[in-house]
Each structure stands twice: as C-alpha cells, then as structure tokens.
Amino acid sequence: MFAVLKTGGKQYKVQSGDMLRVEKLAADAGETVQFNEVLMLGGDAPVIGAPLIEGAAVQAEVVDQVKGDKVIHFVKRRRKHGSQRTKGHRQQLTLLRVTEILAKGGDKSGVKAAIGAGSVGAVAVAATETKAPAKKAAAKAEAPKAAAGDDDLKKLSGVGPALEKKLHEAGVTSFAQIAAWTEADVADMDEKLSFKGRIEREGWIAQAQDLAKG
C-alpha cells in the first residue's frame, strides 16, 4: 500500500518504511507526526481524494533536522543600480521515516499534526484540520476574531492587499515575525513567494522593527 501526501507545497509518494526529506517541520527528533493531507491511497483498492481523502493520514517518525544541498543565487540589478551579488543558501529540511499509512481513523488518532516550522500562523489552524464538520464550522466562526489581532502588513513599503494575502497564506501575520527574520528566512521567503529580492530592497525588516515598537 502506498499514499500520496502533500506538505510544504510539494507532493510525495510514500510507503511504510520509506525515508523522506520534507520542508522543515516544527518537531524534534524521535517525535511522531501525522500528515493529514492525503491525496491518494494505492494498493488493491486505490482511492483518489477530492482533493483529500477524509480520515486518511500518514504517520512518520522524525529522524533528524538536516540541511539540503547548497544553492547559489546570483542577483544582478542592471537597470537601477548596476550592482550584483552572489549568495549561497541551504534549505532547512526534516528527515522522516514513514511508520504507518492509515486509510481511515486519522482524525481520531491523536498524533501531532505535521506543521511547517516557518508557518507560525498555521499552528492554530492545524488543530482543526481533521475535525468533524460541526467543529470546522465553529473554527470558521472564530476566524475573524483571530484575524482582528493581525498587524496591517500594508504599512510596509511595496505591500498591497494582494501581497499581504500571500504573506498571510505563508503564515506571516505580524511585524514581529518579519522583524525576527534571519538571512535564511529571507532567502526562503524570496524563493517560496517569488519576491525577487524585494524584502531587502524595500527594507522590510528595519520597517517591521520600527512598526513592532508601535
């Protein structure tokens, strides 16, 4: 039996016992995590989700937190500044061993959901990912209250409603998060959201530090 799961914006085909490297998860070595976004189950009776299979899950043991191969970014600004820069980046990854594939009952297993380490806002959402429809409705009703506490990211230079939505989808909702970004975080956001150096060019981190102080 195999499963196709989704995590970190990518899809993976896995079987029990497989070793897997995924985008960094908020979990320590030795912990067991559960992927609830299962797109397909294969075997004697294949099942295809629409888009997900309700109740299906993949459980895995965290082996270690590792880094991917070094990627070289070369940026040349010909029109504005005539400057160029070469920067290396190693993506942070989590090494996993798949332990079990559940065709049903994943929503009642009680195993910790696999959440991306860079997605702070996703932690609150993860708790309701596999709840019953009635609980999902309750979570949606409470969503506006949670959103009311978010910072207005449109105060950052070059950020409009569309870009603010992208940041929210990536789990970035406050100036404090942006103010704490490291070089690796900036490179990760550049790659994930195709910012093309905008974060450094617009000086978001310095602006966020000032705005976070109020």
C-alpha positions in Angstrom: 0.0 0.0 0.0 1.2 3.5 -0.8 0.0 7.0 -0.3 0.5 10.4 -1.9 0.7 13.1 0.7 1.1 16.9 0.5 3.4 19.0 2.7 5.4 22.2 2.2 3.7 22.8 -1.2 5.0 19.5 -2.6 3.6 16.0 -3.1 5.3 12.8 -2.1 4.6 9.1 -2.9 5.4 7.1 0.2 5.2 3.5 1.6 5.7 2.3 5.1 9.4 2.2 6.0 10.4 4.9 3.4 12.9 7.6 4.4 11.7 11.1 3.4 13.1 14.7 3.4 10.5 17.4 3.5 10.4 21.2 4.3 11.3 21.8 7.9 8.7 20.7 10.4 8.1 22.0 13.9 9.1 18.7 15.6 12.1 17.2 17.5 14.0 14.0 16.6 12.1 11.0 18.0 8.7 12.6 17.8 5.9 11.0 15.7 4.0 13.4 13.4 1.0 12.8 11.2 0.3 14.2 7.7 -3.4 14.7 7.2 -3.3 16.0 3.6 -3.5 12.6 1.8 -4.4 12.9 -1.9 -4.4 9.3 -2.9 -4.2 5.8 -1.5 -2.8 3.0 -3.7 -2.9 -0.8 -3.5 -5.6 -3.4 -4.1 -8.4 -0.8 -3.9 -7.0 2.6 -4.9 -8.8 5.7 -3.6 -8.4 9.2 -5.0 -9.3 12.2 -2.9 -11.4 15.2 -4.0 -8.9 16.7 -3.3 -8.2 15.0 0.1 -9.3 11.6 1.4 -11.3 12.2 4.6 -9.9 10.3 7.6 -6.7 9.2 5.8 -3.3 10.0 7.2 0.4 9.1 7.1 2.4 8.8 10.3 6.1 9.2 10.4 8.9 9.4 13.0 11.2 12.4 12.9 14.8 11.1 12.5 16.7 14.5 12.3 16.6 18.1 11.3 19.0 18.5 8.3 20.0 20.9 5.5 19.7 20.4 1.8 22.4 20.9 -0.8 23.8 24.4 -1.2 22.1 26.5 -3.8 23.8 29.6 -5.3 21.7 32.7 -6.0 23.2 35.3 -8.4 21.3 38.6 -8.5 22.2 41.4 -10.9 20.3 44.7 -11.0 21.2 46.1 -14.4 18.7 48.9 -14.8 18.5 50.6 -11.4 21.8 50.1 -9.6 24.2 48.2 -11.8 25.0 46.0 -8.8 25.4 42.3 -8.5 25.5 39.8 -5.6 26.2 36.1 -5.1 24.6 34.4 -2.1 24.5 30.8 -1.0 21.5 29.1 0.7 20.9 25.7 2.2 17.3 24.8 2.7 16.3 23.5 6.2 14.7 20.1 5.9 13.3 17.4 8.2 14.3 13.7 7.7 11.5 11.3 8.4 10.8 7.6 8.5 7.3 6.6 7.4 5.8 4.3 10.0 2.2 3.8 9.1 -0.4 4.6 6.5 -4.0 5.0 7.7 -6.9 4.6 5.3 -9.3 5.8 7.9 -9.3 7.0 11.5 -6.6 9.5 11.1 -8.8 12.3 12.5 -9.1 10.3 15.8 -5.5 9.1 16.2 -4.4 11.9 18.5 -1.0 12.1 16.9 0.6 15.5 16.5 -0.1 17.1 13.1 3.0 17.8 10.9 3.3 21.6 10.8 5.9 23.6 8.9 8.4 25.3 11.2 8.2 28.6 9.3 4.4 28.8 9.3 3.7 30.3 12.7 0.1 31.1 11.8 -0.6 27.6 10.7 -0.1 26.2 14.2 -3.6 27.4 15.3 -5.2 26.1 12.1 -3.6 22.7 12.3 -5.6 21.8 15.4 -8.8 21.9 13.3 -7.6 20.3 10.1 -9.2 16.9 10.7 -12.2 17.7 13.0 -15.8 16.9 12.3 -17.8 19.3 10.0 -19.5 20.9 13.1 -16.1 21.7 14.6 -14.9 23.1 11.3 -17.9 25.5 11.2 -17.1 26.6 14.7 -13.4 27.3 13.8 -14.6 29.4 10.8 -16.9 31.4 13.0 -13.9 32.2 15.3 -11.5 33.1 12.5 -12.5 36.8 12.2 -11.7 37.3 15.9 -8.2 35.8 15.4 -7.6 37.9 12.2 -8.6 41.1 14.1 -5.3 40.9 16.1 -3.1 40.7 13.0 -0.9 43.6 12.0 -1.6 45.7 8.9 1.2 44.5 6.7 0.2 47.0 4.1 2.2 49.6 6.1 5.3 48.0 4.8 6.8 49.6 1.7 5.5 48.0 -1.5 2.9 45.8 0.2 -0.6 46.0 -1.1 -3.7 43.8 -0.5 -2.6 41.0 -2.9 0.9 40.8 -1.4 -0.5 40.9 2.2 -2.7 38.0 1.3 0.3 36.0 0.1 2.1 36.7 3.4 -0.9 35.6 5.4 -1.1 32.4 3.4 2.6 31.8 4.3 1.8 32.2 8.0 3.2 35.7 8.3 0.7 38.0 10.1 2.7 40.3 12.3 5.6 42.9 12.2 7.3 40.9 15.0 7.7 37.9 12.7 9.2 39.9 9.9 11.5 41.8 12.3 12.9 38.5 13.6 13.7 37.1 10.1 17.3 35.8 9.5 19.1 35.7 6.2 17.9 32.1 5.8 14.3 33.2 6.4 14.6 36.0 3.8 16.0 33.6 1.2 13.3 31.1 2.0 10.5 33.7 1.5 12.2 35.0 -1.7 12.1 31.5 -3.1 8.6 30.5 -1.9 6.8 33.7 -2.8 9.0 34.9 -5.7 9.8 38.2 -4.1 13.0 38.6 -6.2 15.0 40.4 -3.5 12.1 42.8 -2.6 12.5 42.1 1.2 16.0 43.6 1.2 15.4 46.1 -1.5 12.4 47.7 0.4 14.0 47.3 3.8 11.1 45.3 5.3 13.0 44.1 8.4 14.0 47.5 9.5 10.5 48.9 8.9 8.9 46.0 10.8 11.3 46.5 13.7 10.1 50.2 14.0 6.4 49.3 13.5 6.6 46.5 16.0 7.6 49.0 18.7 4.4 51.0 18.0 
